[in-house]
């Protein structure tokens, strides 16, 4: 179970999560950051570092944000 970045990250781009990730699994485009579900080691370091509280464990993603599970995964399929 990887962590997932959700909509509060859109256009935020603070990058504190990237700085604390020990496996470099967080990448971005011009809109937001994404967590690679295949690389994430589920350490949880990113979650408390996020200033907009956009990061959740996959099982804890709020219902209205569930689409971001697939959005994060699709970003790394490109």
C-alpha positions in Angstrom: 0.0 0.0 0.0 1.7 3.2 -1.2 1.0 6.7 -0.2 -1.1 9.0 -2.6 -1.0 12.7 -3.2 -4.4 14.3 -3.7 -5.9 17.5 -4.9 -4.7 20.0 -2.2 -1.3 19.6 -3.9 -2.5 21.0 -7.2 -0.6 24.2 -8.0 1.0 24.1 -4.5 4.4 22.6 -5.3 5.9 23.2 -1.9 8.2 20.2 -2.2 8.8 19.4 1.4 7.7 15.8 0.7 10.4 15.4 -1.9 13.0 16.5 0.5 12.2 13.9 3.1 11.5 10.9 0.8 14.4 8.4 1.3 13.8 6.5 -2.0 13.1 9.4 -4.4 9.6 8.2 -5.4 8.0 11.6 -5.5 8.1 13.4 -8.9 6.2 16.3 -10.4 4.9 17.9 -13.5 3.7 21.5 -14.0 0.6 20.8 -11.9 1.5 18.8 -8.8 3.6 16.0 -7.2 2.9 12.3 -7.6 4.1 9.2 -5.6 5.3 6.2 -7.6 3.3 3.3 -6.1 6.0 0.8 -7.3 8.9 2.7 -5.6 7.2 3.9 -2.4 8.4 1.9 0.6 5.5 3.1 2.7 7.8 4.8 5.3 5.3 7.6 5.8 8.0 10.4 6.0 6.1 12.4 3.3 2.8 12.6 5.0 3.7 14.9 8.0 6.0 16.9 5.8 3.1 18.0 3.5 2.1 21.6 4.3 -1.3 21.2 2.7 -2.2 17.8 4.1 -2.5 16.2 0.6 -0.8 12.9 1.3 -2.7 9.8 2.5 -2.1 6.1 2.8 -3.9 4.6 -0.1 -6.5 2.9 2.1 -7.1 6.3 3.9 -7.7 8.5 0.8 -11.1 10.3 1.3 -13.9 9.1 -0.9 -13.9 12.4 -2.9 -10.2 12.1 -3.6 -10.1 8.4 -4.7 -9.5 9.3 -8.3 -6.0 10.4 -7.3 -5.0 6.8 -6.6 -5.2 6.2 -10.3 -3.9 9.6 -11.3 -0.7 9.0 -9.3 -0.3 5.5 -10.8 -1.0 6.8 -14.4 1.7 9.5 -14.1 4.4 6.8 -13.9 3.0 4.8 -16.8 4.0 7.6 -19.2 
